[in-house]
Amino acid sequence: MELLSYYGLFLAKTVTVVVAIAAIALVIANLAARKRSQTGQLRLTHLSDRYREMRDDMQLAKVEPEQQKQWIKERKKAEKLKHKLAKQQIKQGGLKTESKPTLFVLDFKGSMDAGEVTSLREEISAVVAVARSGDEVLLRLESPGGVVHGYGLAASQLQRLRDKGIPLTVTVDKVAASGGYMMACVAERIVAAPFSIIGSIGVVAQIPNFNRLLKRNDIDLELHTAGEYKRTLTMLGENTDAGREKFRQDLNETHQLFKDFVHQMRPSLDIDSVATGEHWYGSQALEKGLVDAIGTSDDLLLEHIEKRQVIGVRFAQRKRMMDRFTQSAMASAERLLLRLWQRGEKPLL
């Protein structure tokens, strides 16, 4: 009996040690996995397979109910034969890579600060790493523009594809204006929907000034700068004519850089006639040479689906709960402001 007690105690200790070691190993593995995924994760979607499944489902729906079982049986038989032939080819000639060229599909729905460029740079790096001769990139773009440095970086990321000789097509289903068009013009080909908003090649800046309100309430403000133009216009201080002139000069210089960039990407454009800050609908933009064809991203994908392996590339950033909440609130506010702007500035249908 005493022997059994010692044995039971020894067994319990052994189990405890094993469980403790397993728990520590599990914690370490979990921490390592979290560390690896702190920045985000690249997600790939085989759009070709998704389209074929959708097509098969639609074809099945058209078959009479009493014939559907036979149709499914024949489809499975054809798939089985296809896989069998593929295995035989592998046995005879070894493992072969996909012979079809690839169309990489990226999405960019830009906000005011172009924060989405963080994911875009990862997606483009991934494409550049594996792209081979014959591969192309399709970017589905939607953006009303935003800050100069953010969209300048986004355009530079697309320029990496151009520098590597990877053909880039941009489709615009809704809007590519201002900074959005700065991105679009990097592409060899721009396809826009008939009523999408294109252009707005201009620069705008506005700033409220509360100086008179402060003076009425006997509030003094001191602003000290080193450098003549460290501050041109301020929200709280008293603005000067010299400061306003410098501010306008900076805007004009930025506009000129914008014009030069667009003209460099699309040299056939009459840049002075389209760089007025105006926007045009897709059909009008085609006449002016701002886009190359009229169509939607869906039509373009269907054109490529049989000829190419179509893969969606998306880099999903890892976000904390607080970041998700604040970004969701900011996005809602931004959508509201955009809606109000559209109601005030654009005709409604």
DOBAPA-919569 format. One line per 8 residues: number of its first residue (from 1); their letters; for each residue x, y, z of C-alpha. Coordinates in pm, whole numbers, padded with zeros to 5 digits. Layout:
<rs>
NUM	a	X,Y,Z  ...
</rs>
This chain:
<rs>
1	mellsyyg	00000,00000,00000  00283,00233,00093  00453,00151,-00240  00137,00250,-00427  00124,00579,-00236  00486,00662,-00330  00418,00563,-00688  00103,00779,-00701
9	lflaktvt	00295,01076,-00556  00578,01029,-00807  00330,01005,-01094  00152,01322,-00982  00482,01511,-00963  00583,01387,-01308  00250,01488,-01460  00275,01831,-01293
17	vvvaiaai	00624,01891,-01434  00520,01779,-01785  00211,02002,-01779  00417,02298,-01652  00677,02250,-01928  00401,02218,-02189  00231,02535,-02061  00558,02733,-02073
25	alvianla	00628,02607,-02425  00275,02704,-02529  00313,03055,-02386  00650,03103,-02560  00507,02980,-02892  00206,03210,-02854  00424,03512,-02779  00646,03434,-03078
33	arkrsqtg	00341,03404,-03303  00204,03734,-03174  00539,03902,-03229  00555,03774,-03587  00205,03904,-03660  00239,04241,-03487  00267,04430,-03813  00008,04229,-04004
41	qlrlthls	-00047,03938,-04236  -00049,03894,-04614  -00370,03736,-04736  -00405,03583,-05083  -00735,03503,-05254  -00760,03293,-05570  -01021,03499,-05752  -01008,03264,-06052
49	dryremrd	-01132,02972,-05840  -01396,03190,-05676  -01526,03298,-06017  -01539,02940,-06148  -01731,02828,-05837  -01979,03112,-05887  -02015,03023,-06256  -02074,02657,-06172
57	dmqlakve	-02337,02750,-05911  -02518,02966,-06166  -02505,02689,-06428  -02640,02440,-06173  -02928,02677,-06092  -03026,02677,-06462  -03043,02295,-06475  -03382,02134,-06418
65	peqqkqwi	-03417,02003,-06056  -03447,01639,-06164  -03123,01668,-06366  -02914,01847,-06103  -02783,01528,-05939  -02662,01400,-06276  -02503,01738,-06354  -02315,01738,-06020
73	kerkkaek	-02201,01380,-06080  -02062,01468,-06423  -01888,01778,-06289  -01719,01575,-06012  -01614,01315,-06269  -01459,01585,-06487  -01275,01735,-06187  -01147,01391,-06087
81	lkhklakq	-01017,01329,-06439  -00850,01670,-06442  -00668,01598,-06114  -00568,01251,-06238  -00412,01397,-06555  -00230,01659,-06346  -00082,01385,-06124  00030,01189,-06429
89	qikqgglk	00203,01497,-06570  00383,01549,-06238  00501,01186,-06236  00622,01205,-06595  00787,01543,-06596  00827,01638,-06234  00657,01923,-06049  00577,02213,-06281
97	teskptlf	00483,02564,-06186  00164,02728,-06315  00216,02803,-06684  -00046,03078,-06697  00074,03431,-06624  -00065,03591,-06308  -00279,03898,-06259  -00227,04036,-05908
105	vldfkgsm	-00531,04233,-05789  -00476,04507,-05527  -00731,04738,-05365  -00671,05092,-05241  -00957,05283,-05078  -00779,05597,-04968  -00857,05819,-04671  -00758,06182,-04620
113	dagevtsl	-00416,06097,-04471  -00350,05807,-04714  -00276,05580,-04417  -00358,05281,-04638  -00017,05323,-04802  00126,05114,-04514  -00054,04809,-04648  00007,04907,-05012
121	reeisavv	00385,04906,-04971  00374,04553,-04823  00150,04427,-05105  00374,04575,-05373  00687,04435,-05208  00525,04090,-05212  00431,04121,-05582  00776,04249,-05682
129	avarsgde	00937,03954,-05501  00755,03688,-05708  00646,03854,-06034  00784,03702,-06354  00761,03785,-06722  00400,03816,-06837  00257,03896,-06493  00054,04213,-06444
137	vllrlesp	-00101,04414,-06161  -00455,04551,-06144  -00522,04819,-05881  -00885,04893,-05794  -00856,05254,-05678  -01101,05473,-05491  -00990,05803,-05339  -01097,06170,-05336
145	ggvvhgyg	-00741,06273,-05246  -00582,06407,-04930  -00248,06517,-04790  00034,06574,-05038  00305,06370,-04865  00075,06070,-04809  -00042,06044,-05168  00304,06128,-05297
153	laasqlqr	00433,05820,-05115  00143,05609,-05247  00226,05715,-05605  00593,05633,-05541  00496,05283,-05430  00316,05229,-05761  00619,05370,-05940  00816,05070,-05805
161	lrdkgipl	00607,04844,-06031  00675,05065,-06329  01048,05066,-06254  01049,04684,-06241  00872,04659,-06577  00555,04508,-06427  00253,04636,-06626  00005,04823,-06406
169	tvtvdkva	-00361,04892,-06483  -00572,05114,-06256  -00951,05089,-06254  -01169,05366,-06110  -01528,05267,-06038  -01616,05572,-05825  -01353,05841,-05776  -00984,05911,-05835
177	asggymma	-00944,06283,-05776  -00651,06502,-05671  -00412,06268,-05484  -00618,05974,-05612  -00545,06079,-05970  -00179,06132,-05879  -00173,05759,-05802  -00377,05659,-06107
185	cvaeriva	-00159,05842,-06359  00139,05619,-06273  -00036,05329,-06448  00022,05240,-06812  -00357,05215,-06850  -00646,05378,-06662  -00997,05236,-06699  -01280,05444,-06551
193	apfsiigs	-01653,05388,-06511  -01866,05633,-06715  -01976,05841,-06414  -01666,05807,-06199  -01503,06133,-06087  -01162,06196,-06241  -00909,06481,-06224  -00910,06767,-05975
201	igvvaqip	-00542,06833,-06047  -00503,07116,-05802  -00401,07202,-05446  -00618,07345,-05172  -00549,07454,-04813  -00760,07642,-04564  -00711,07740,-04203  -00946,07914,-03956
209	nfnrllkr	-00816,08210,-03755  -00939,08290,-03406  -00720,08592,-03339  -01002,08848,-03326  -01199,08624,-03089  -00898,08608,-02856  -00855,08986,-02867  -01222,09044,-02781
217	ndidlelh	-01174,08828,-02473  -00845,08999,-02376  -00640,08686,-02441  -00282,08742,-02552  -00089,08495,-02764  00287,08489,-02805  00441,08308,-03101  00818,08292,-03133
225	tageykrt	00990,08149,-03440  01345,08114,-03567  01342,08148,-03943  01147,08404,-04144  00891,08158,-04278  00878,07902,-03998  00512,08004,-03963  00325,08175,-04246
233	ltmlgent	-00041,08145,-04138  -00155,08046,-03790  -00488,07963,-03628  -00445,08183,-03321  -00192,08451,-03411  -00241,08761,-03624  -00169,08679,-03987  00021,08923,-04211
241	dagrekfr	00004,08997,-04583  00361,08870,-04619  00263,08543,-04453  -00040,08506,-04680  00172,08571,-04988  00427,08309,-04883  00147,08061,-04814  00004,08113,-05164
249	qdlnethq	00351,08081,-05312  00397,07744,-05142  00060,07629,-05278  00156,07731,-05631  00488,07549,-05605  00312,07233,-05486  00064,07265,-05773  00348,07297,-06022
257	lfkdfvhq	00512,06981,-05884  00178,06802,-05917  00141,06918,-06280  00496,06816,-06367  00444,06471,-06219  00119,06408,-06410  00274,06534,-06734  00577,06310,-06682
265	mrpsldid	00351,06006,-06639  00113,06101,-06924  00313,06321,-07165  00032,06332,-07425  -00190,06534,-07188  -00249,06905,-07245  -00155,06960,-06883  -00246,07330,-06860
273	svatgehw	-00602,07265,-06979  -00668,06983,-06727  -00468,07109,-06425  -00725,07372,-06329  -00855,07190,-06021  -01171,07083,-06206  -01304,06730,-06209  -01472,06541,-06493
281	ygsqalek	-01685,06231,-06523  -01530,05923,-06678  -01666,05975,-07030  -01549,06338,-07031  -01211,06237,-06888  -01164,05994,-07179  -01211,06279,-07428  -00947,06485,-07246
289	glvdaigt	-00698,06198,-07230  -00707,06162,-06852  -00811,05795,-06884  -00762,05534,-07156  -01088,05339,-07161  -01439,05329,-07019  -01539,05024,-06816  -01561,04875,-06470
297	sddllleh	-01317,04667,-06269  -01559,04373,-06288  -01550,04365,-06668  -01172,04385,-06667  -01143,04094,-06423  -01374,03879,-06633  -01157,03948,-06938  -00851,03810,-06758
305	iekrqvig	-01010,03527,-06560  -00972,03260,-06831  -00633,03372,-06963  -00458,03428,-06631  -00429,03308,-06277  -00602,03591,-06087  -00485,03637,-05728  -00610,03901,-05485
313	vrfaqrkr	-00333,04040,-05263  -00419,04214,-04937  -00202,04300,-04639  -00417,04309,-04324  -00259,04519,-04052  -00275,04404,-03692  -00462,04666,-03490  -00529,04710,-03123
321	mmdrftqs	-00888,04738,-03004  -00850,05110,-02929  -00701,05172,-03276  -00994,04993,-03437  -01241,05205,-03240  -01073,05540,-03312  -01018,05460,-03680  -01381,05353,-03715
329	amasaerl	-01495,05679,-03557  -01263,05883,-03780  -01380,05697,-04091  -01744,05765,-04001  -01670,06136,-03951  -01479,06147,-04279  -01765,05980,-04468  -02008,06234,-04318
337	llrlwqrg	-01791,06529,-04423  -01749,06384,-04773  -02125,06334,-04801  -02193,06694,-04696  -01930,06820,-04941  -02080,06618,-05223  -02428,06750,-05150  -02304,07105,-05152
345	ekpll	-02069,07086,-05450  -02198,06813,-05681  -02529,06769,-05866  -02751,06494,-05731  -02930,06231,-05940
</rs>
